[in-house]
């Protein structure tokens, strides 16, 4: 039993060694993000009513405990051996994979927009129109377009690893194209995810894994700027979605074209999601929806099948009889954990996430390989974003991104080595 406290102590000694902060360590990023997201939600929203406010606070405490324990367990395992990647293989196959993924994803997204026939971002009713446009474009092309995201991340990882400015310029251009096309669909999450993971991959592969407090503040400033940019996109969507004007504050600001007020309203709506939507989820489960028992984590896969398939956020919206423009009600990490496993989920799910993140982080440190850093960068950003949306609720991408990057990190070297042996 003493191994867990020792593992926790070792993880935090490593995180704050030599007066520099390992900002991407799960002991810092994942635990800190969990506290920051829900703490901010409580600060902005306050306790969400007498029924669930205390329970959500207890759930947050359990989640932090679970994640820290999971990190401690993984940290006490035996040292992870260095990668046995053949030096003859090099990173060229990884670059080819990155380029193919990027080109396929961009082509699919262009075809998706052509099938829709217009750019959803310029519709007169953006919030509801983007959902209807997604149905018109088709789930198959939409899903296929998402492979461009890991493609750009792998391209950045190889470019930084090689120290090639020319290749990095190409990678940045690819990121810009993917971001613009994703924004054209009027969905901001994938666009911002492309940038967030790309920046983190560049830092980790480039060796900027421990930062002074001053540099860490600069990184935090970039993060705040991305959040503010998301608020600006949200403000645009509010102004161009008259069906959302049932809120008098939104209506007043939209009619006055007051982007400052709209951005403030959009940011507030964004920041209260973790607490507010956990509260919604506890209203719905199990009173209106049965316990999900892990189903939400695979449910988005069904959207790629023919016919109309729902995701948990849509189920939640319908169960609560909510009427508003746009997609569904995302449950947040605590809400999704509760919907699947009840209050024990608040401890168990973060514990498993903490263990997995710590294992991936130590694996990337031991191998110091661009593909492993890309895999870890996506994993930690996905878990941070899950505080808002949940791990796998409204999109199939978390599964796609994980599979593609895991193949690039572990499967591709094995495959190429096997081919070499056959020769």
Secondary structure, DSSP 8 states (H G I E B T S, - for coil): -HHHHHHHHHHHHHHTGGG-B-TTSTTTHHHHHHHHHHHHHHHHH----TTTHHHHHHHHHHHHHHHHHHHHHHHTS---------TTTTTHHHHHHHHHHHHHHHHHHHHHHHHHTS-GGGSSSHHHHHHHHHHHH-HHHHHHHTHHHHHHHHHHHHHHHHT-HHHHHHHHHHHHHHHHHHHHTT--HHHHHHHHHHHHHHHHHTT--SB-HHHHHHHHHHHHHHHHHHHHHHHHHHHT-GGGTTSHHHHHHHHTT-HHHHHHHHHHHHHTHHHHHHHHHHHHBTTTB---TTTHHHHGGGGGSSS----HHHHHHHHTT---SSS----HHHHHHHHHHGGGHHHHHHHHHHHHHHHHHHHHHHH--HHHHHHHHHHHHHHHHHHHH-SSSS-SHHHHHHHHHHIIIIIHHHHHHHHHHH-
